[in-house]
Amino acid sequence: MSERTFSILKPDAVRKGDAAAILAAIEKAGFKLVAIKKITISKQQAEGFYHVHAARPFFGSLCEFMSSGAIFPMVLEKDNAIADLRKLMGATNPANAEEGTIRKQFAASIEENAIHGSDAPETAAFEIGYFFAGYELA
């Protein structure tokens, strides 16, 4: 059964010019690109998006980083999309990521790790709605 997930190409990947290569890897892995846009977000918008991490020590620096440049939020679709994207992304810390994963290839550190992906159906629903209006997903 087809499933939707949410992803963001983060400011580090966009700054380094890796967006096209990462998108190509995502499409090669069988994902259908339902919606994508290039935007910048404010620190307050980043705080709203990452509100679940508000009590964590990295929250402030994460929100600063995510608002530091252009990002590509996107909605992806395929069977088993959430789990498959997480496998394709690799471990949060690129030092622990498997060869061939996006983070192994394109990430510099645990924070500047190139890509975000939803971890559960409920998270994907919130994250998609945070960045995309229903009419953008037709």
Phi and psi in degrees as GROMACS dihedral restraints (atoms count N, CA, C in turn):
[ dihedral_restraints ]
;  ai    aj    ak    al  type     phi  dphi    fc
    3     4     5     6     1   -67.8    20    10
    4     5     6     7     1   139.3    20    10
    6     7     8     9     1  -133.6    20    10
    7     8     9    10     1   149.1    20    10
    9    10    11    12     1  -106.3    20    10
   10    11    12    13     1   145.6    20    10
   12    13    14    15     1  -136.2    20    10
   13    14    15    16     1   169.8    20    10
   15    16    17    18     1  -118.7    20    10
   16    17    18    19     1   145.1    20    10
   18    19    20    21     1  -145.5    20    10
   19    20    21    22     1   157.1    20    10
   21    22    23    24     1  -133.1    20    10
   22    23    24    25     1   130.4    20    10
   24    25    26    27     1   -83.2    20    10
   25    26    27    28     1   119.4    20    10
   27    28    29    30     1   -80.4    20    10
   28    29    30    31     1   166.6    20    10
   30    31    32    33     1   -55.4    20    10
   31    32    33    34     1   -34.5    20    10
   33    34    35    36     1   -64.6    20    10
   34    35    36    37     1   -42.8    20    10
   36    37    38    39     1   -66.4    20    10
   37    38    39    40     1   -39.8    20    10
   39    40    41    42     1   -67.7    20    10
   40    41    42    43     1   -45.6    20    10
   42    43    44    45     1   -58.6    20    10
   43    44    45    46     1   -40.1    20    10
   45    46    47    48     1   -80.6    20    10
   46    47    48    49     1    -4.7    20    10
   48    49    50    51     1    79.4    20    10
   49    50    51    52     1    23.9    20    10
   51    52    53    54     1   -93.5    20    10
   52    53    54    55     1    -2.5    20    10
   54    55    56    57     1   -56.9    20    10
   55    56    57    58     1   -47.7    20    10
   57    58    59    60     1   -62.9    20    10
   58    59    60    61     1   -42.2    20    10
   60    61    62    63     1   -65.9    20    10
   61    62    63    64     1   -38.9    20    10
   63    64    65    66     1   -68.0    20    10
   64    65    66    67     1   -43.8    20    10
   66    67    68    69     1   -60.7    20    10
   67    68    69    70     1   -39.1    20    10
   69    70    71    72     1   -62.6    20    10
   70    71    72    73     1   -41.2    20    10
   72    73    74    75     1   -64.7    20    10
   73    74    75    76     1   -39.3    20    10
   75    76    77    78     1   -64.1    20    10
   76    77    78    79     1   -47.0    20    10
   78    79    80    81     1   -66.6    20    10
   79    80    81    82     1   -38.5    20    10
   81    82    83    84     1   -62.0    20    10
   82    83    84    85     1   -30.8    20    10
   84    85    86    87     1   -79.0    20    10
   85    86    87    88     1     3.9    20    10
   87    88    89    90     1    95.8    20    10
   88    89    90    91     1     7.4    20    10
   90    91    92    93     1   -80.0    20    10
   91    92    93    94     1   140.0    20    10
   93    94    95    96     1   -94.8    20    10
   94    95    96    97     1   129.8    20    10
   96    97    98    99     1   -83.7    20    10
   97    98    99   100     1   107.1    20    10
   99   100   101   102     1   -82.5    20    10
  100   101   102   103     1   -41.9    20    10
  102   103   104   105     1  -156.1    20    10
  103   104   105   106     1   145.0    20    10
  105   106   107   108     1  -154.4    20    10
  106   107   108   109     1   147.6    20    10
  108   109   110   111     1  -152.7    20    10
  109   110   111   112     1   156.0    20    10
  111   112   113   114     1  -105.5    20    10
  112   113   114   115     1   120.3    20    10
  114   115   116   117     1  -142.1    20    10
  115   116   117   118     1   168.9    20    10
  117   118   119   120     1  -118.8    20    10
  118   119   120   121     1   149.0    20    10
  120   121   122   123     1  -121.6    20    10
  121   122   123   124     1   153.3    20    10
  123   124   125   126     1   -78.7    20    10
  124   125   126   127     1   166.2    20    10
  126   127   128   129     1   -60.0    20    10
  127   128   129   130     1   -38.1    20    10
  129   130   131   132     1   -64.7    20    10
  130   131   132   133     1   -40.3    20    10
  132   133   134   135     1   -64.7    20    10
  133   134   135   136     1   -40.2    20    10
  135   136   137   138     1   -63.0    20    10
  136   137   138   139     1   -41.5    20    10
  138   139   140   141     1   -61.7    20    10
  139   140   141   142     1   -39.7    20    10
  141   142   143   144     1   -65.8    20    10
  142   143   144   145     1   -41.2    20    10
  144   145   146   147     1   -66.6    20    10
  145   146   147   148     1   -43.0    20    10
  147   148   149   150     1   -97.3    20    10
  148   149   150   151     1    23.6    20    10
  150   151   152   153     1   -53.4    20    10
  151   152   153   154     1   -29.6    20    10
  153   154   155   156     1   -65.1    20    10
  154   155   156   157     1   -18.1    20    10
  156   157   158   159     1  -101.8    20    10
  157   158   159   160     1    10.6    20    10
  159   160   161   162     1   -54.7    20    10
  160   161   162   163     1   -32.9    20    10
  162   163   164   165     1   -86.1    20    10
  163   164   165   166     1    -7.0    20    10
  165   166   167   168     1   -79.7    20    10
  166   167   168   169     1   148.7    20    10
  168   169   170   171     1   -63.8    20    10
  169   170   171   172     1   -25.6    20    10
  171   172   173   174     1   -86.8    20    10
  172   173   174   175     1    -1.6    20    10
  174   175   176   177     1   -55.5    20    10
  175   176   177   178     1   -49.9    20    10
  177   178   179   180     1   -61.2    20    10
  178   179   180   181     1   -47.6    20    10
  180   181   182   183     1   -69.0    20    10
  181   182   183   184     1   -33.6    20    10
  183   184   185   186     1   -62.5    20    10
  184   185   186   187     1   -45.9    20    10
  186   187   188   189     1   -67.5    20    10
  187   188   189   190     1   -37.8    20    10
  189   190   191   192     1   -60.6    20    10
  190   191   192   193     1   -48.4    20    10
  192   193   194   195     1   -60.9    20    10
  193   194   195   196     1   -47.4    20    10
  195   196   197   198     1   -67.2    20    10
  196   197   198   199     1   -20.7    20    10
  198   199   200   201     1  -100.8    20    10
  199   200   201   202     1    11.7    20    10
  201   202   203   204     1   -87.6    20    10
  202   203   204   205     1    -4.8    20    10
  204   205   206   207     1  -178.4    20    10
  205   206   207   208     1  -175.6    20    10
  207   208   209   210     1   -65.3    20    10
  208   209   210   211     1   146.7    20    10
  210   211   212   213     1  -131.5    20    10
  211   212   213   214     1   161.8    20    10
  213   214   215   216     1  -120.0    20    10
  214   215   216   217     1    91.1    20    10
  216   217   218   219     1   -72.6    20    10
  217   218   219   220     1   144.7    20    10
  219   220   221   222     1  -152.8    20    10
  220   221   222   223     1   156.0    20    10
  222   223   224   225     1  -112.4    20    10
  223   224   225   226     1   128.7    20    10
  225   226   227   228     1  -119.6    20    10
  226   227   228   229     1   152.9    20    10
  228   229   230   231     1  -140.0    20    10
  229   230   231   232     1   138.1    20    10
  231   232   233   234     1  -179.2    20    10
  232   233   234   235     1   171.2    20    10
  234   235   236   237     1   -62.3    20    10
  235   236   237   238     1   135.1    20    10
  237   238   239   240     1    59.1    20    10
  238   239   240   241     1    36.5    20    10
  240   241   242   243     1   -57.9    20    10
  241   242   243   244     1   -44.5    20    10
  243   244   245   246     1   -63.1    20    10
  244   245   246   247     1   -53.5    20    10
  246   247   248   249     1   -65.3    20    10
  247   248   249   250     1   -40.9    20    10
  249   250   251   252     1   -66.2    20    10
  250   251   252   253     1   -38.5    20    10
  252   253   254   255     1   -67.5    20    10
  253   254   255   256     1   -40.3    20    10
  255   256   257   258     1   -62.5    20    10
  256   257   258   259     1   -38.5    20    10
  258   259   260   261     1   -65.9    20    10
  259   260   261   262     1   -43.1    20    10
  261   262   263   264     1   -65.0    20    10
  262   263   264   265     1   -36.8    20    10
  264   265   266   267     1   -66.8    20    10
  265   266   267   268     1   -42.9    20    10
  267   268   269   270     1    91.1    20    10
  268   269   270   271     1   177.1    20    10
  270   271   272   273     1   -59.2    20    10
  271   272   273   274     1   148.8    20    10
  273   274   275   276     1   -54.0    20    10
  274   275   276   277     1   -42.4    20    10
  276   277   278   279     1   -88.4    20    10
  277   278   279   280     1   113.9    20    10
  279   280   281   282     1   -58.8    20    10
  280   281   282   283     1   -23.9    20    10
  282   283   284   285     1   -64.1    20    10
  283   284   285   286     1   -26.0    20    10
  285   286   287   288     1  -101.0    20    10
  286   287   288   289     1    -0.4    20    10
  288   289   290   291     1   -77.0    20    10
  289   290   291   292     1   146.1    20    10
  291   292   293   294     1   -71.0    20    10
  292   293   294   295     1   151.9    20    10
  294   295   296   297     1   -55.9    20    10
  295   296   297   298     1   142.9    20    10
  297   298   299   300     1    87.7    20    10
  298   299   300   301     1    -9.6    20    10
  300   301   302   303     1   -83.1    20    10
  301   302   303   304     1   159.8    20    10
  303   304   305   306     1   -59.5    20    10
  304   305   306   307     1   -45.3    20    10
  306   307   308   309     1   -68.9    20    10
  307   308   309   310     1   -34.0    20    10
  309   310   311   312     1   -63.4    20    10
  310   311   312   313     1   -39.6    20    10
  312   313   314   315     1   -79.6    20    10
  313   314   315   316     1   -38.8    20    10
  315   316   317   318     1  -119.7    20    10
  316   317   318   319     1   -11.1    20    10
  318   319   320   321     1   -91.6    20    10
  319   320   321   322     1   148.3    20    10
  321   322   323   324     1  -101.8    20    10
  322   323   324   325     1   -28.4    20    10
  324   325   326   327     1  -159.7    20    10
  325   326   327   328     1   177.1    20    10
  327   328   329   330     1   -62.1    20    10
  328   329   330   331     1   -31.9    20    10
  330   331   332   333     1   -89.5    20    10
  331   332   333   334     1   -47.5    20    10
  333   334   335   336     1   -88.4    20    10
  334   335   336   337     1    74.0    20    10
  336   337   338   339     1  -112.1    20    10
  337   338   339   340     1    26.0    20    10
  339   340   341   342     1    72.7    20    10
  340   341   342   343     1   -37.6    20    10
  342   343   344   345     1  -149.9    20    10
  343   344   345   346     1   147.1    20    10
  345   346   347   348     1  -116.9    20    10
  346   347   348   349     1   145.6    20    10
  348   349   350   351     1  -144.1    20    10
  349   350   351   352     1   142.9    20    10
  351   352   353   354     1   -60.0    20    10
  352   353   354   355     1   148.4    20    10
  354   355   356   357     1  -105.9    20    10
  355   356   357   358     1    -5.4    20    10
  357   358   359   360     1  -162.3    20    10
  358   359   360   361     1   160.4    20    10
  360   361   362   363     1   -56.3    20    10
  361   362   363   364     1   -39.9    20    10
  363   364   365   366     1   -66.9    20    10
  364   365   366   367     1   -41.0    20    10
  366   367   368   369     1   -63.9    20    10
  367   368   369   370     1   -45.2    20    10
  369   370   371   372     1   -58.9    20    10
  370   371   372   373     1   -42.9    20    10
  372   373   374   375     1   -61.4    20    10
  373   374   375   376     1   -45.8    20    10
  375   376   377   378     1   -62.6    20    10
  376   377   378   379     1   -47.8    20    10
  378   379   380   381     1   -67.3    20    10
  379   380   381   382     1   -40.0    20    10
  381   382   383   384     1   -61.5    20    10
  382   383   384   385     1   -46.9    20    10
  384   385   386   387     1   -66.2    20    10
  385   386   387   388     1   -25.5    20    10
  387   388   389   390     1   -68.2    20    10
  388   389   390   391     1   -34.9    20    10
  390   391   392   393     1  -109.7    20    10
  391   392   393   394     1   -19.0    20    10
  393   394   395   396     1  -130.2    20    10
  394   395   396   397     1   132.5    20    10
  396   397   398   399     1   -78.4    20    10
  397   398   399   400     1   153.9    20    10
  399   400   401   402     1   -51.6    20    10
  400   401   402   403     1   -40.1    20    10
  402   403   404   405     1   -66.1    20    10
  403   404   405   406     1   -19.8    20    10
  405   406   407   408     1   -79.0    20    10
  406   407   408   409     1    -8.5    20    10
  408   409   410   411     1  -108.6    20    10
  409   410   411   412     1    10.0    20    10
